[in-house]
Amino acid sequence: MANPTPIELSKAVQEQVMTAVKQSQDLTIAGIELWAKSVAPLAKAQPLPFASELPTPEQLAANSFGFAEKLLAAQKDFAERAIAAAAPVYATTAPASK
């Protein structure tokens, strides 16, 4: 069996991290659901003033993640352009592929 490439190792680590993140998220959601069931009766008894003027949690999440998506796309574009700009240096020093 051949040694894994750096990319293969990176992808394996990424999968492990994603698995851990998803497990953590599932546990967090379970905790939030329990909290929400416990607190909902109290929240109904104490409505927020001006609640109808506030954005919904869904709107806040969509707005925040929309910005994060744009920022990540901009960072990816920047990284790709930086790599392309440096190509004359690393293209001449890269080891020959097998």
C-alpha positions in Angstrom: 0.0 0.0 0.0 1.4 3.4 -1.0 1.9 6.2 1.5 -1.0 8.7 1.5 -0.3 12.0 -0.2 -0.4 15.2 1.8 -3.8 16.0 0.2 -5.2 12.6 1.2 -3.9 13.2 4.8 -5.5 16.6 4.8 -8.8 15.3 3.6 -8.8 12.5 6.2 -8.2 15.1 9.0 -10.9 17.3 7.5 -13.4 14.4 7.6 -12.5 13.8 11.3 -13.0 17.4 12.1 -16.3 17.5 10.3 -17.5 14.4 12.2 -16.6 15.9 15.5 -18.2 19.3 14.6 -21.5 17.5 13.6 -21.5 15.4 16.8 -21.0 18.6 18.8 -23.7 20.4 16.9 -26.2 17.5 17.4 -25.5 17.6 21.2 -25.9 21.4 21.2 -29.3 21.1 19.3 -30.5 18.6 21.8 -29.6 20.9 24.7 -31.3 23.9 23.0 -34.5 21.9 22.4 -34.6 20.9 26.1 -33.9 24.5 27.1 -36.6 25.8 24.7 -39.2 23.4 26.1 -38.4 24.5 29.6 -38.3 28.2 28.9 -41.2 28.6 26.4 -43.9 28.9 29.0 -42.0 31.7 30.8 -41.3 33.5 27.6 -44.9 33.5 26.6 -45.8 35.1 29.9 -43.2 38.0 29.3 -43.5 39.2 25.7 -40.7 41.5 24.5 -41.6 45.1 23.8 -41.2 46.0 20.2 -40.8 42.3 19.2 -42.7 42.9 16.0 -40.1 45.4 14.9 -37.1 43.1 15.4 -35.8 40.8 12.7 -36.6 37.1 13.1 -33.8 34.7 14.1 -34.1 33.2 10.6 -33.5 36.7 9.1 -30.5 37.3 11.3 -29.0 33.9 10.4 -29.6 34.4 6.7 -28.1 37.9 6.8 -25.0 36.8 8.8 -24.3 33.6 6.8 -24.9 35.5 3.5 -22.1 37.9 4.5 -19.9 35.0 5.6 -20.4 33.3 2.2 -19.4 36.5 0.4 -16.4 36.9 2.7 -15.3 33.3 2.2 -15.7 33.7 -1.6 -13.6 36.9 -1.5 -10.9 35.1 0.5 -10.8 32.2 -1.9 -10.5 34.6 -4.8 -7.7 36.4 -3.0 -5.8 33.1 -2.2 -6.1 32.0 -5.8 -4.8 35.3 -7.2 -2.0 35.3 -4.6 -1.0 31.7 -5.7 -1.2 32.8 -9.4 1.0 35.8 -8.7 3.6 33.7 -6.9 3.6 31.0 -9.7 6.9 32.1 -11.3 8.6 31.3 -8.0 7.1 27.9 -7.1 6.7 26.7 -10.7 10.5 26.6 -11.1 11.2 25.0 -7.7 8.4 22.4 -7.5 9.6 18.8 -7.5 8.8 16.8 -10.7 5.6 14.7 -10.3 5.8 11.0 -10.6 
